[in-house]
Amino acid sequence: MHETQAQAPVLQVAASELILGGQRSGKSRRAEALASAWLAASAQHRALLIATGTASDDEMRDRIARHRADRALRCPAMQTMEEPRALARAVQVHSRADTLVLVDCLTLWLTHLIWPAHGLDVASAPPHLADTWCSELDALVLAIGRAHGPVVLVSNEIGQGVIPMGREVRAFVDALGQLNQAVAATCSRVTLMCAGLPLCFKDAV
């Protein structure tokens, strides 16, 4: 009697999906797998990664290089562009019925908005800074809802550990939680990744 291996289930691409998880939880791998499934479904399909990370130091440069090499192996047909700040506009401009837009990741995008290079932090910032990032969030939510093709967004879940000591870090955790909740409410599917395994919290597909 021959043993047969169970085939992996085919990933179904939702109109919009938020993928949450901790560091090295498999968030990006799932996002790339969804992009690969979308590309495999039709020769006319395209996939575009909007990368929000910037090479601010040597470690980050090495990390970005590793991510690029890994993506080239896992999803070679996916195109890439960098947009650390104007994310809503990038989604709006590049979203098409035949194109899956992948955003990786919202955490770094938020960092660029509320922790600019000159060191201003959200906890001690003037009121207009908070207004600015909240308006950017509103614009992003609107862009996701109006997207012509599928949108996949990756973000970190960092609110389940100990409460940080520094006020600026606590403010960032609060802001990221607000961001994740707003995007989750908009997306048709929300998936939490843990140890490479997906747990679906919402699926309105």
N, C-alpha and C positions, 0 to 999 in steps of 0.2 A: 504494500500500500504506500503510495507516494504522498509525501506531504506537500501541500501547496501553500505558497506564501500569500497572505492577504494583501491585496493591492491597497495602496494609500488612497484615501478618498480625494476626489477631484475638488480643488478649491473653487468655491462659487464667489465671484466678485460682486460685491454689493455696490449700490449707487454711491455710498460713502461709508468709510469704516475708520474708526479710531482704534489704534492698537496701543495699549498701555502696558507698562511693565517696568521692572527694575533694570539695573545695569546687567548686561549680558543675559537677559531673559529670553531672547529670541525675537524681539520686536522687529528688528530690521529684516531678519530672515523671513518672517511671515509676510512682511510687506513686499519683499522681493519675490516671494513665491506667488503672491497674488498678481504681481506685475507679470511674472512668467506665464501664469495661467491665462491672463488676459491676452498676452501676445500670442499664445498657442491657439487661442480660440478662433483667430482670423488672421489672414495674411495682411489685411488692411489695418489691423490694430497697431497702435503705437503706445509707448510708455515713456513718461518723462519724470525723472527724479528732480525735485527741487530741494537742494541741499542747503541747510541754513547754517552749517558750521563754517567757521573761518579759522585759518591757520595763525592763531595768535601767539603760539610758542612752539618750541621744537617737539614737545610731546604731542600737541594737537596736530602738527604737520605730519608726524608719523602715523597718528591715528587715522587721519583723513586718507593718507596714502594706502593704509591697510584696507580701509573700507572700499576705496576705489578698486583695489586689486581683487577683493572678495566679490564685489558686484560684477566685475568683468567676467568672473568665472560663473557666477550663479545666474546672472541675467545680462548677457552680453549685448542684447539688442536694445536695452533701455538707455535712453539718452539722459544726460545730466546737465543741470544748470545750477549756479549758486545764487541764492538770494537770501541774505541774512536778515533783512528788515521788511521790504515791501512785499510781504507774502500774499496778502489778499489780492493785490494787483496781479501778481505772478499767476495765481490760480485762475483768476478771471481771464487773463490774456491767453493762457495756454490750454485751458479746458476746452476739449472738443468731444463730439460724440464718439470718435474713434480713438480717443487718447485717454489713457489712465494716468492721472497725476498723482505722484507719490511725494509726500512731504516728510522729510526726515532731518531734523525733528522739531517739534513745537517747543521743547524745553530750551534748546539753544536759541530759537527765535525770540522767546521771551527774555532770555538773558541779554540779547543784543538790545532789546527795547528798554529794559529797566536797569541794566548795568552796563552803560556805555563804556567805551574805552577809557574815558577820563575818570572813571571810578565813582560816579554818582550812584547812590543806591536808593532803592524805592522807599526804604524806611525813613530816610531823611530828605527825600527829594521834595521840591516844591509841588503844589497840587497839580500843576499843568502836566507834569510827567505822568502821574497816574491817569489823568484824563487822556493823555496821548496813547498809552498802551491799551486802555479800555476801548478807545475808539478804533484802534487797530484790530482788537479782538472782535468788535462788532462787525467790522468790515470783512474779516476772515469768515465769520459765521455766515454772513450774507453771501460771500463768494462760494462757500461750500454748498449752500442751499440752492444757488443758481447755476451750479456747474453743469455743463452739457454732457460730461462723461464721468466715469467713476473717479473718486478721490479717496486716497488712502493716506492717513495721517498717523505719524508715530510720535508718542510722547512718553515721558517718564512718570511713573507713580512713585513719589518720594515722601508721601505723607503718612506712611505706616510705621515709621521708625520712632526713635526718641525725639522729643521736642528739642530743636536746636537751641544753643545758648545765645547766639548772636541775634540781635533784633533784625538785621538786614537779611539774614538767612531765614528767619521765621517769616518775614514779609514775603520773601521769594516763594517759600513753600505755600503760603496762603494764595499768592497770585497764580501759581501754577495749578493749584487746586481749582481756583475759579476758572482758569482757562480750560482745564480738562472737562469740567462740568458743562461749560457752555458748548464746547465742541461735541461732547458726548450727546447732549440733548439734540443737536442738529443732525448728527450722523445716523444713518439707518442701521448700522451695526457697530457694536463696541466689543472689543476683545481684550482680555487680560492675558498676558503671557507670563508663565512661570516655569522655569527650568526647561524652556523650549516647547512647552505644551500650551495650547490655547484654551481659554475658558471664555465662552461667549456670554456676555451679560445682557446684550440687547441685539435683537435681530428682527428688523421690520421689513426684511426683503420679501 
